[in-house]
Amino acid sequence: MKVTKVTREYFVLEDEKVYFGEPLDHDLTVAEMQKLWDDANAHINKLIEKGKVKYDPEKDKTKVEA
């Protein structure tokens, strides 16, 4: 997904606004947020492949195994 806007309170992925748990202390550029998003997705995909995270696309929920 493509990050289109970043503020200290939220970022926008295409048409979805995602709020941070707490406002950021400093500004991020769209490019910096996109890199964070891409890196996080790559890490999650590796965990799914290794079977450490269960993903049910029907319910769109994840369960992390300890």
CHARMM internal coordinates of N, CA and C (Angstrom, degrees):
IC EDIT
DIST 1 N 1 CA 1.4466
DIST 1 CA 1 C 1.5243
ANGL 1 N 1 CA 1 C 108.93
DIST 1 C 2 N 1.2893
ANGL 1 CA 1 C 2 N 115.03
DIHE 1 N 1 CA 1 C 2 N 150.55
DIST 2 N 2 CA 1.4560
ANGL 1 C 2 N 2 CA 120.69
DIHE 1 CA 1 C 2 N 2 CA -176.79
DIST 2 CA 2 C 1.5217
ANGL 2 N 2 CA 2 C 111.28
DIHE 1 C 2 N 2 CA 2 C -101.04
DIST 2 C 3 N 1.3263
ANGL 2 CA 2 C 3 N 115.94
DIHE 2 N 2 CA 2 C 3 N 129.09
DIST 3 N 3 CA 1.4674
ANGL 2 C 3 N 3 CA 121.92
DIHE 2 CA 2 C 3 N 3 CA 174.48
DIST 3 CA 3 C 1.5231
ANGL 3 N 3 CA 3 C 107.40
DIHE 2 C 3 N 3 CA 3 C -78.62
DIST 3 C 4 N 1.3414
ANGL 3 CA 3 C 4 N 116.22
DIHE 3 N 3 CA 3 C 4 N 128.33
DIST 4 N 4 CA 1.4610
ANGL 3 C 4 N 4 CA 119.59
DIHE 3 CA 3 C 4 N 4 CA -177.39
DIST 4 CA 4 C 1.5208
ANGL 4 N 4 CA 4 C 113.68
DIHE 3 C 4 N 4 CA 4 C -113.00
DIST 4 C 5 N 1.3511
ANGL 4 CA 4 C 5 N 117.76
DIHE 4 N 4 CA 4 C 5 N -18.24
DIST 5 N 5 CA 1.4593
ANGL 4 C 5 N 5 CA 120.93
DIHE 4 CA 4 C 5 N 5 CA -178.99
DIST 5 CA 5 C 1.5248
ANGL 5 N 5 CA 5 C 108.70
DIHE 4 C 5 N 5 CA 5 C -157.20
DIST 5 C 6 N 1.3494
ANGL 5 CA 5 C 6 N 116.39
DIHE 5 N 5 CA 5 C 6 N 145.29
DIST 6 N 6 CA 1.4582
ANGL 5 C 6 N 6 CA 121.54
DIHE 5 CA 5 C 6 N 6 CA 176.94
DIST 6 CA 6 C 1.5219
ANGL 6 N 6 CA 6 C 109.06
DIHE 5 C 6 N 6 CA 6 C -136.66
DIST 6 C 7 N 1.3286
ANGL 6 CA 6 C 7 N 116.51
DIHE 6 N 6 CA 6 C 7 N 131.02
DIST 7 N 7 CA 1.4581
ANGL 6 C 7 N 7 CA 122.36
DIHE 6 CA 6 C 7 N 7 CA 171.46
DIST 7 CA 7 C 1.5258
ANGL 7 N 7 CA 7 C 106.77
DIHE 6 C 7 N 7 CA 7 C -125.68
DIST 7 C 8 N 1.3045
ANGL 7 CA 7 C 8 N 117.25
DIHE 7 N 7 CA 7 C 8 N -179.57
DIST 8 N 8 CA 1.4681
ANGL 7 C 8 N 8 CA 119.46
DIHE 7 CA 7 C 8 N 8 CA 177.44
DIST 8 CA 8 C 1.5214
ANGL 8 N 8 CA 8 C 111.52
DIHE 7 C 8 N 8 CA 8 C -73.39
DIST 8 C 9 N 1.3255
ANGL 8 CA 8 C 9 N 118.17
DIHE 8 N 8 CA 8 C 9 N -19.69
DIST 9 N 9 CA 1.4680
ANGL 8 C 9 N 9 CA 122.19
DIHE 8 CA 8 C 9 N 9 CA -177.88
DIST 9 CA 9 C 1.5299
ANGL 9 N 9 CA 9 C 113.66
DIHE 8 C 9 N 9 CA 9 C -98.80
DIST 9 C 10 N 1.3301
ANGL 9 CA 9 C 10 N 118.27
DIHE 9 N 9 CA 9 C 10 N -28.98
DIST 10 N 10 CA 1.4707
ANGL 9 C 10 N 10 CA 121.03
DIHE 9 CA 9 C 10 N 10 CA -174.96
DIST 10 CA 10 C 1.5177
ANGL 10 N 10 CA 10 C 110.56
DIHE 9 C 10 N 10 CA 10 C -157.74
DIST 10 C 11 N 1.3506
ANGL 10 CA 10 C 11 N 114.68
DIHE 10 N 10 CA 10 C 11 N 169.13
DIST 11 N 11 CA 1.4608
ANGL 10 C 11 N 11 CA 120.50
DIHE 10 CA 10 C 11 N 11 CA 169.42
DIST 11 CA 11 C 1.5204
ANGL 11 N 11 CA 11 C 107.54
DIHE 10 C 11 N 11 CA 11 C -133.73
DIST 11 C 12 N 1.3152
ANGL 11 CA 11 C 12 N 116.57
DIHE 11 N 11 CA 11 C 12 N 159.50
DIST 12 N 12 CA 1.4605
ANGL 11 C 12 N 12 CA 121.63
DIHE 11 CA 11 C 12 N 12 CA -176.96
DIST 12 CA 12 C 1.5258
ANGL 12 N 12 CA 12 C 108.66
DIHE 11 C 12 N 12 CA 12 C -116.10
DIST 12 C 13 N 1.3305
ANGL 12 CA 12 C 13 N 114.90
DIHE 12 N 12 CA 12 C 13 N 126.05
DIST 13 N 13 CA 1.4608
ANGL 12 C 13 N 13 CA 122.73
DIHE 12 CA 12 C 13 N 13 CA 174.36
DIST 13 CA 13 C 1.5245
ANGL 13 N 13 CA 13 C 106.90
DIHE 12 C 13 N 13 CA 13 C -105.44
DIST 13 C 14 N 1.3092
ANGL 13 CA 13 C 14 N 116.43
DIHE 13 N 13 CA 13 C 14 N 106.76
DIST 14 N 14 CA 1.4540
ANGL 13 C 14 N 14 CA 121.92
DIHE 13 CA 13 C 14 N 14 CA -176.39
DIST 14 CA 14 C 1.5290
ANGL 14 N 14 CA 14 C 109.03
DIHE 13 C 14 N 14 CA 14 C 49.96
DIST 14 C 15 N 1.3226
ANGL 14 CA 14 C 15 N 120.82
DIHE 14 N 14 CA 14 C 15 N -96.90
DIST 15 N 15 CA 1.4705
ANGL 14 C 15 N 15 CA 122.11
DIHE 14 CA 14 C 15 N 15 CA -178.28
DIST 15 CA 15 C 1.5259
ANGL 15 N 15 CA 15 C 113.11
DIHE 14 C 15 N 15 CA 15 C -113.12
DIST 15 C 16 N 1.3313
ANGL 15 CA 15 C 16 N 118.26
DIHE 15 N 15 CA 15 C 16 N 8.96
DIST 16 N 16 CA 1.4635
ANGL 15 C 16 N 16 CA 121.46
DIHE 15 CA 15 C 16 N 16 CA -176.27
DIST 16 CA 16 C 1.5274
ANGL 16 N 16 CA 16 C 110.85
DIHE 15 C 16 N 16 CA 16 C -112.47
DIST 16 C 17 N 1.3260
ANGL 16 CA 16 C 17 N 116.66
DIHE 16 N 16 CA 16 C 17 N 127.58
DIST 17 N 17 CA 1.4629
ANGL 16 C 17 N 17 CA 122.15
DIHE 16 CA 16 C 17 N 17 CA 177.75
DIST 17 CA 17 C 1.5288
ANGL 17 N 17 CA 17 C 107.95
DIHE 16 C 17 N 17 CA 17 C -92.84
DIST 17 C 18 N 1.3421
ANGL 17 CA 17 C 18 N 116.56
DIHE 17 N 17 CA 17 C 18 N 125.75
DIST 18 N 18 CA 1.4639
ANGL 17 C 18 N 18 CA 122.68
DIHE 17 CA 17 C 18 N 18 CA -178.51
DIST 18 CA 18 C 1.5254
ANGL 18 N 18 CA 18 C 108.22
DIHE 17 C 18 N 18 CA 18 C -118.98
DIST 18 C 19 N 1.3276
ANGL 18 CA 18 C 19 N 116.00
DIHE 18 N 18 CA 18 C 19 N 119.70
DIST 19 N 19 CA 1.4653
ANGL 18 C 19 N 19 CA 120.80
DIHE 18 CA 18 C 19 N 19 CA -178.70
DIST 19 CA 19 C 1.5209
ANGL 19 N 19 CA 19 C 110.75
DIHE 18 C 19 N 19 CA 19 C -87.23
DIST 19 C 20 N 1.3364
ANGL 19 CA 19 C 20 N 116.25
DIHE 19 N 19 CA 19 C 20 N 142.99
DIST 20 N 20 CA 1.4543
ANGL 19 C 20 N 20 CA 121.55
DIHE 19 CA 19 C 20 N 20 CA 173.01
DIST 20 CA 20 C 1.5272
ANGL 20 N 20 CA 20 C 107.82
DIHE 19 C 20 N 20 CA 20 C -75.61
DIST 20 C 21 N 1.3313
ANGL 20 CA 20 C 21 N 117.09
DIHE 20 N 20 CA 20 C 21 N 153.81
DIST 21 N 21 CA 1.4628
ANGL 20 C 21 N 21 CA 120.63
DIHE 20 CA 20 C 21 N 21 CA 177.32
DIST 21 CA 21 C 1.5180
ANGL 21 N 21 CA 21 C 111.61
DIHE 20 C 21 N 21 CA 21 C -60.10
DIST 21 C 22 N 1.3088
ANGL 21 CA 21 C 22 N 116.27
DIHE 21 N 21 CA 21 C 22 N -38.92
DIST 22 N 22 CA 1.4650
ANGL 21 C 22 N 22 CA 123.30
DIHE 21 CA 21 C 22 N 22 CA 176.42
DIST 22 CA 22 C 1.5260
ANGL 22 N 22 CA 22 C 106.34
DIHE 21 C 22 N 22 CA 22 C -137.17
DIST 22 C 23 N 1.3195
ANGL 22 CA 22 C 23 N 117.67
DIHE 22 N 22 CA 22 C 23 N 149.29
DIST 23 N 23 CA 1.4704
ANGL 22 C 23 N 23 CA 119.24
DIHE 22 CA 22 C 23 N 23 CA 177.52
DIST 23 CA 23 C 1.5313
ANGL 23 N 23 CA 23 C 110.80
DIHE 22 C 23 N 23 CA 23 C -58.43
DIST 23 C 24 N 1.3097
ANGL 23 CA 23 C 24 N 116.23
DIHE 23 N 23 CA 23 C 24 N 145.50
DIST 24 N 24 CA 1.4600
ANGL 23 C 24 N 24 CA 121.26
DIHE 23 CA 23 C 24 N 24 CA 178.89
DIST 24 CA 24 C 1.5219
ANGL 24 N 24 CA 24 C 110.90
DIHE 23 C 24 N 24 CA 24 C -70.63
DIST 24 C 25 N 1.3187
ANGL 24 CA 24 C 25 N 115.68
DIHE 24 N 24 CA 24 C 25 N 151.46
DIST 25 N 25 CA 1.4658
ANGL 24 C 25 N 25 CA 121.08
DIHE 24 CA 24 C 25 N 25 CA 177.38
DIST 25 CA 25 C 1.5217
ANGL 25 N 25 CA 25 C 112.17
DIHE 24 C 25 N 25 CA 25 C -77.15
DIST 25 C 26 N 1.3379
ANGL 25 CA 25 C 26 N 115.93
DIHE 25 N 25 CA 25 C 26 N -23.76
DIST 26 N 26 CA 1.4647
ANGL 25 C 26 N 26 CA 120.18
DIHE 25 CA 25 C 26 N 26 CA -178.12
DIST 26 CA 26 C 1.5249
ANGL 26 N 26 CA 26 C 109.51
DIHE 25 C 26 N 26 CA 26 C -142.81
DIST 26 C 27 N 1.3142
ANGL 26 CA 26 C 27 N 115.38
DIHE 26 N 26 CA 26 C 27 N 165.92
DIST 27 N 27 CA 1.4601
ANGL 26 C 27 N 27 CA 120.61
DIHE 26 CA 26 C 27 N 27 CA -179.65
DIST 27 CA 27 C 1.5296
ANGL 27 N 27 CA 27 C 110.80
DIHE 26 C 27 N 27 CA 27 C -78.68
DIST 27 C 28 N 1.3230
ANGL 27 CA 27 C 28 N 115.67
DIHE 27 N 27 CA 27 C 28 N 144.03
DIST 28 N 28 CA 1.4626
ANGL 27 C 28 N 28 CA 122.63
DIHE 27 CA 27 C 28 N 28 CA 171.68
DIST 28 CA 28 C 1.5218
ANGL 28 N 28 CA 28 C 107.73
DIHE 27 C 28 N 28 CA 28 C -114.47
DIST 28 C 29 N 1.3214
ANGL 28 CA 28 C 29 N 116.40
DIHE 28 N 28 CA 28 C 29 N 146.16
DIST 29 N 29 CA 1.4575
ANGL 28 C 29 N 29 CA 119.28
DIHE 28 CA 28 C 29 N 29 CA 173.69
DIST 29 CA 29 C 1.5262
ANGL 29 N 29 CA 29 C 108.37
DIHE 28 C 29 N 29 CA 29 C -81.52
DIST 29 C 30 N 1.3151
ANGL 29 CA 29 C 30 N 116.08
DIHE 29 N 29 CA 29 C 30 N 164.55
DIST 30 N 30 CA 1.4672
ANGL 29 C 30 N 30 CA 120.56
DIHE 29 CA 29 C 30 N 30 CA 176.14
DIST 30 CA 30 C 1.5252
ANGL 30 N 30 CA 30 C 109.15
DIHE 29 C 30 N 30 CA 30 C -60.35
DIST 30 C 31 N 1.3272
ANGL 30 CA 30 C 31 N 117.59
DIHE 30 N 30 CA 30 C 31 N -41.05
DIST 31 N 31 CA 1.4682
ANGL 30 C 31 N 31 CA 121.06
DIHE 30 CA 30 C 31 N 31 CA 179.90
DIST 31 CA 31 C 1.5306
ANGL 31 N 31 CA 31 C 111.70
DIHE 30 C 31 N 31 CA 31 C -62.51
DIST 31 C 32 N 1.3361
ANGL 31 CA 31 C 32 N 117.55
DIHE 31 N 31 CA 31 C 32 N -41.19
DIST 32 N 32 CA 1.4706
ANGL 31 C 32 N 32 CA 120.65
DIHE 31 CA 31 C 32 N 32 CA 178.02
DIST 32 CA 32 C 1.5240
ANGL 32 N 32 CA 32 C 111.05
DIHE 31 C 32 N 32 CA 32 C -64.90
DIST 32 C 33 N 1.3416
ANGL 32 CA 32 C 33 N 117.20
DIHE 32 N 32 CA 32 C 33 N -43.08
DIST 33 N 33 CA 1.4633
ANGL 32 C 33 N 33 CA 120.83
DIHE 32 CA 32 C 33 N 33 CA 179.52
DIST 33 CA 33 C 1.5176
ANGL 33 N 33 CA 33 C 110.32
DIHE 32 C 33 N 33 CA 33 C -66.57
DIST 33 C 34 N 1.3369
ANGL 33 CA 33 C 34 N 117.34
DIHE 33 N 33 CA 33 C 34 N -38.31
DIST 34 N 34 CA 1.4711
ANGL 33 C 34 N 34 CA 120.81
DIHE 33 CA 33 C 34 N 34 CA 178.77
DIST 34 CA 34 C 1.5195
ANGL 34 N 34 CA 34 C 109.90
DIHE 33 C 34 N 34 CA 34 C -62.43
DIST 34 C 35 N 1.3364
ANGL 34 CA 34 C 35 N 117.79
DIHE 34 N 34 CA 34 C 35 N -41.65
DIST 35 N 35 CA 1.4640
ANGL 34 C 35 N 35 CA 120.88
DIHE 34 CA 34 C 35 N 35 CA 178.58
DIST 35 CA 35 C 1.5266
ANGL 35 N 35 CA 35 C 110.65
DIHE 34 C 35 N 35 CA 35 C -63.64
DIST 35 C 36 N 1.3318
ANGL 35 CA 35 C 36 N 117.18
DIHE 35 N 35 CA 35 C 36 N -43.96
DIST 36 N 36 CA 1.4708
ANGL 35 C 36 N 36 CA 120.25
DIHE 35 CA 35 C 36 N 36 CA 176.82
DIST 36 CA 36 C 1.5267
ANGL 36 N 36 CA 36 C 110.85
DIHE 35 C 36 N 36 CA 36 C -59.16
DIST 36 C 37 N 1.3250
ANGL 36 CA 36 C 37 N 116.51
DIHE 36 N 36 CA 36 C 37 N -44.82
DIST 37 N 37 CA 1.4700
ANGL 36 C 37 N 37 CA 121.95
DIHE 36 CA 36 C 37 N 37 CA -179.42
DIST 37 CA 37 C 1.5320
ANGL 37 N 37 CA 37 C 110.50
DIHE 36 C 37 N 37 CA 37 C -62.14
DIST 37 C 38 N 1.3268
ANGL 37 CA 37 C 38 N 116.03
DIHE 37 N 37 CA 37 C 38 N -47.54
DIST 38 N 38 CA 1.4702
ANGL 37 C 38 N 38 CA 120.07
DIHE 37 CA 37 C 38 N 38 CA -179.17
DIST 38 CA 38 C 1.5244
ANGL 38 N 38 CA 38 C 111.61
DIHE 37 C 38 N 38 CA 38 C -63.63
DIST 38 C 39 N 1.3281
ANGL 38 CA 38 C 39 N 117.09
DIHE 38 N 38 CA 38 C 39 N -43.24
DIST 39 N 39 CA 1.4671
ANGL 38 C 39 N 39 CA 120.65
DIHE 38 CA 38 C 39 N 39 CA 178.65
DIST 39 CA 39 C 1.5240
ANGL 39 N 39 CA 39 C 111.33
DIHE 38 C 39 N 39 CA 39 C -62.98
DIST 39 C 40 N 1.3216
ANGL 39 CA 39 C 40 N 117.40
DIHE 39 N 39 CA 39 C 40 N -42.43
DIST 40 N 40 CA 1.4690
ANGL 39 C 40 N 40 CA 120.95
DIHE 39 CA 39 C 40 N 40 CA 178.87
DIST 40 CA 40 C 1.5233
ANGL 40 N 40 CA 40 C 110.80
DIHE 39 C 40 N 40 CA 40 C -63.25
DIST 40 C 41 N 1.3240
ANGL 40 CA 40 C 41 N 117.15
DIHE 40 N 40 CA 40 C 41 N -43.46
DIST 41 N 41 CA 1.4626
ANGL 40 C 41 N 41 CA 120.29
DIHE 40 CA 40 C 41 N 41 CA 179.13
DIST 41 CA 41 C 1.5221
ANGL 41 N 41 CA 41 C 111.65
DIHE 40 C 41 N 41 CA 41 C -64.06
DIST 41 C 42 N 1.3299
ANGL 41 CA 41 C 42 N 117.32
DIHE 41 N 41 CA 41 C 42 N -39.91
DIST 42 N 42 CA 1.4682
ANGL 41 C 42 N 42 CA 120.73
DIHE 41 CA 41 C 42 N 42 CA 178.27
DIST 42 CA 42 C 1.5282
ANGL 42 N 42 CA 42 C 110.00
DIHE 41 C 42 N 42 CA 42 C -62.61
DIST 42 C 43 N 1.3306
ANGL 42 CA 42 C 43 N 116.69
DIHE 42 N 42 CA 42 C 43 N -42.23
DIST 43 N 43 CA 1.4627
ANGL 42 C 43 N 43 CA 121.08
DIHE 42 CA 42 C 43 N 43 CA 179.51
DIST 43 CA 43 C 1.5309
ANGL 43 N 43 CA 43 C 110.79
DIHE 42 C 43 N 43 CA 43 C -64.69
DIST 43 C 44 N 1.3129
ANGL 43 CA 43 C 44 N 117.36
DIHE 43 N 43 CA 43 C 44 N -44.40
DIST 44 N 44 CA 1.4690
ANGL 43 C 44 N 44 CA 121.59
DIHE 43 CA 43 C 44 N 44 CA 179.33
DIST 44 CA 44 C 1.5235
ANGL 44 N 44 CA 44 C 110.25
DIHE 43 C 44 N 44 CA 44 C -63.23
DIST 44 C 45 N 1.3296
ANGL 44 CA 44 C 45 N 117.24
DIHE 44 N 44 CA 44 C 45 N -42.27
DIST 45 N 45 CA 1.4636
ANGL 44 C 45 N 45 CA 119.90
DIHE 44 CA 44 C 45 N 45 CA 179.11
DIST 45 CA 45 C 1.5261
ANGL 45 N 45 CA 45 C 111.49
DIHE 44 C 45 N 45 CA 45 C -62.33
DIST 45 C 46 N 1.3349
ANGL 45 CA 45 C 46 N 117.62
DIHE 45 N 45 CA 45 C 46 N -37.75
DIST 46 N 46 CA 1.4670
ANGL 45 C 46 N 46 CA 120.33
DIHE 45 CA 45 C 46 N 46 CA 176.55
DIST 46 CA 46 C 1.5230
ANGL 46 N 46 CA 46 C 110.95
DIHE 45 C 46 N 46 CA 46 C -64.32
DIST 46 C 47 N 1.3344
ANGL 46 CA 46 C 47 N 116.74
DIHE 46 N 46 CA 46 C 47 N -41.02
DIST 47 N 47 CA 1.4688
ANGL 46 C 47 N 47 CA 120.15
DIHE 46 CA 46 C 47 N 47 CA 178.33
DIST 47 CA 47 C 1.5319
ANGL 47 N 47 CA 47 C 111.05
DIHE 46 C 47 N 47 CA 47 C -64.48
DIST 47 C 48 N 1.3167
ANGL 47 CA 47 C 48 N 117.30
DIHE 47 N 47 CA 47 C 48 N -39.00
DIST 48 N 48 CA 1.4721
ANGL 47 C 48 N 48 CA 121.22
DIHE 47 CA 47 C 48 N 48 CA 177.39
DIST 48 CA 48 C 1.5249
ANGL 48 N 48 CA 48 C 109.53
DIHE 47 C 48 N 48 CA 48 C -63.13
DIST 48 C 49 N 1.3379
ANGL 48 CA 48 C 49 N 117.05
DIHE 48 N 48 CA 48 C 49 N -45.91
DIST 49 N 49 CA 1.4650
ANGL 48 C 49 N 49 CA 121.49
DIHE 48 CA 48 C 49 N 49 CA -179.89
DIST 49 CA 49 C 1.5284
ANGL 49 N 49 CA 49 C 111.88
DIHE 48 C 49 N 49 CA 49 C -60.96
DIST 49 C 50 N 1.3301
ANGL 49 CA 49 C 50 N 116.95
DIHE 49 N 49 CA 49 C 50 N -36.89
DIST 50 N 50 CA 1.4644
ANGL 49 C 50 N 50 CA 121.21
DIHE 49 CA 49 C 50 N 50 CA -179.60
DIST 50 CA 50 C 1.5232
ANGL 50 N 50 CA 50 C 112.50
DIHE 49 C 50 N 50 CA 50 C -80.76
DIST 50 C 51 N 1.3336
ANGL 50 CA 50 C 51 N 117.51
DIHE 50 N 50 CA 50 C 51 N -4.40
DIST 51 N 51 CA 1.4506
ANGL 50 C 51 N 51 CA 121.06
DIHE 50 CA 50 C 51 N 51 CA 179.67
DIST 51 CA 51 C 1.5139
ANGL 51 N 51 CA 51 C 114.13
DIHE 50 C 51 N 51 CA 51 C 80.80
DIST 51 C 52 N 1.3207
ANGL 51 CA 51 C 52 N 118.16
DIHE 51 N 51 CA 51 C 52 N 12.21
DIST 52 N 52 CA 1.4679
ANGL 51 C 52 N 52 CA 121.82
DIHE 51 CA 51 C 52 N 52 CA -179.77
DIST 52 CA 52 C 1.5214
ANGL 52 N 52 CA 52 C 111.55
DIHE 51 C 52 N 52 CA 52 C -82.19
DIST 52 C 53 N 1.3290
ANGL 52 CA 52 C 53 N 116.84
DIHE 52 N 52 CA 52 C 53 N -19.38
DIST 53 N 53 CA 1.4669
ANGL 52 C 53 N 53 CA 121.95
DIHE 52 CA 52 C 53 N 53 CA 178.52
DIST 53 CA 53 C 1.5176
ANGL 53 N 53 CA 53 C 107.66
DIHE 52 C 53 N 53 CA 53 C -126.96
DIST 53 C 54 N 1.3117
ANGL 53 CA 53 C 54 N 116.06
DIHE 53 N 53 CA 53 C 54 N 129.60
DIST 54 N 54 CA 1.4624
ANGL 53 C 54 N 54 CA 121.21
DIHE 53 CA 53 C 54 N 54 CA 175.71
DIST 54 CA 54 C 1.5262
ANGL 54 N 54 CA 54 C 107.96
DIHE 53 C 54 N 54 CA 54 C -92.67
DIST 54 C 55 N 1.3148
ANGL 54 CA 54 C 55 N 116.42
DIHE 54 N 54 CA 54 C 55 N 128.77
DIST 55 N 55 CA 1.4533
ANGL 54 C 55 N 55 CA 121.07
DIHE 54 CA 54 C 55 N 55 CA -179.35
DIST 55 CA 55 C 1.5097
ANGL 55 N 55 CA 55 C 109.13
DIHE 54 C 55 N 55 CA 55 C -124.90
DIST 55 C 56 N 1.3135
ANGL 55 CA 55 C 56 N 116.35
DIHE 55 N 55 CA 55 C 56 N 125.14
DIST 56 N 56 CA 1.4568
ANGL 55 C 56 N 56 CA 122.58
DIHE 55 CA 55 C 56 N 56 CA 177.84
DIST 56 CA 56 C 1.5199
ANGL 56 N 56 CA 56 C 107.88
DIHE 55 C 56 N 56 CA 56 C -114.20
DIST 56 C 57 N 1.3282
ANGL 56 CA 56 C 57 N 117.51
DIHE 56 N 56 CA 56 C 57 N 99.43
DIST 57 N 57 CA 1.4618
ANGL 56 C 57 N 57 CA 119.31
DIHE 56 CA 56 C 57 N 57 CA -177.05
DIST 57 CA 57 C 1.5286
ANGL 57 N 57 CA 57 C 113.61
DIHE 56 C 57 N 57 CA 57 C -62.28
DIST 57 C 58 N 1.3229
ANGL 57 CA 57 C 58 N 116.92
DIHE 57 N 57 CA 57 C 58 N -22.04
DIST 58 N 58 CA 1.4701
ANGL 57 C 58 N 58 CA 119.99
DIHE 57 CA 57 C 58 N 58 CA 177.67
DIST 58 CA 58 C 1.5197
ANGL 58 N 58 CA 58 C 111.12
DIHE 57 C 58 N 58 CA 58 C -68.08
DIST 58 C 59 N 1.3289
ANGL 58 CA 58 C 59 N 116.95
DIHE 58 N 58 CA 58 C 59 N -37.97
DIST 59 N 59 CA 1.4592
ANGL 58 C 59 N 59 CA 121.63
DIHE 58 CA 58 C 59 N 59 CA -177.70
DIST 59 CA 59 C 1.5268
ANGL 59 N 59 CA 59 C 112.61
DIHE 58 C 59 N 59 CA 59 C -102.92
DIST 59 C 60 N 1.3542
ANGL 59 CA 59 C 60 N 115.90
DIHE 59 N 59 CA 59 C 60 N -12.64
DIST 60 N 60 CA 1.4691
ANGL 59 C 60 N 60 CA 121.87
DIHE 59 CA 59 C 60 N 60 CA 179.75
DIST 60 CA 60 C 1.5244
ANGL 60 N 60 CA 60 C 112.07
DIHE 59 C 60 N 60 CA 60 C 54.92
DIST 60 C 61 N 1.3314
ANGL 60 CA 60 C 61 N 115.46
DIHE 60 N 60 CA 60 C 61 N 45.72
DIST 61 N 61 CA 1.4521
ANGL 60 C 61 N 61 CA 121.61
DIHE 60 CA 60 C 61 N 61 CA 177.56
DIST 61 CA 61 C 1.5199
ANGL 61 N 61 CA 61 C 108.75
DIHE 60 C 61 N 61 CA 61 C -126.64
DIST 61 C 62 N 1.2969
ANGL 61 CA 61 C 62 N 116.87
DIHE 61 N 61 CA 61 C 62 N 153.65
DIST 62 N 62 CA 1.4571
ANGL 61 C 62 N 62 CA 120.84
DIHE 61 CA 61 C 62 N 62 CA 175.96
DIST 62 CA 62 C 1.5124
ANGL 62 N 62 CA 62 C 109.66
DIHE 61 C 62 N 62 CA 62 C -122.97
DIST 62 C 63 N 1.3217
ANGL 62 CA 62 C 63 N 115.17
DIHE 62 N 62 CA 62 C 63 N 151.45
DIST 63 N 63 CA 1.4560
ANGL 62 C 63 N 63 CA 121.48
DIHE 62 CA 62 C 63 N 63 CA 175.79
DIST 63 CA 63 C 1.5276
ANGL 63 N 63 CA 63 C 106.95
DIHE 62 C 63 N 63 CA 63 C -133.05
DIST 63 C 64 N 1.2978
ANGL 63 CA 63 C 64 N 116.33
DIHE 63 N 63 CA 63 C 64 N 121.20
DIST 64 N 64 CA 1.4521
ANGL 63 C 64 N 64 CA 121.27
DIHE 63 CA 63 C 64 N 64 CA -179.55
DIST 64 CA 64 C 1.5122
ANGL 64 N 64 CA 64 C 108.60
DIHE 63 C 64 N 64 CA 64 C -92.67
DIST 64 C 65 N 1.3243
ANGL 64 CA 64 C 65 N 115.03
DIHE 64 N 64 CA 64 C 65 N 128.69
DIST 65 N 65 CA 1.4639
ANGL 64 C 65 N 65 CA 121.24
DIHE 64 CA 64 C 65 N 65 CA 176.72
DIST 65 CA 65 C 1.5156
ANGL 65 N 65 CA 65 C 109.07
DIHE 64 C 65 N 65 CA 65 C -90.08
DIST 65 C 66 N 1.3183
ANGL 65 CA 65 C 66 N 116.92
DIHE 65 N 65 CA 65 C 66 N 136.64
DIST 66 N 66 CA 1.4726
ANGL 65 C 66 N 66 CA 120.44
DIHE 65 CA 65 C 66 N 66 CA 179.83
DIST 66 CA 66 C 1.5059
ANGL 66 N 66 CA 66 C 111.51
DIHE 65 C 66 N 66 CA 66 C -75.30
END
COOR INIT
IC SEED 1 N 1 CA 1 C
IC BUILD
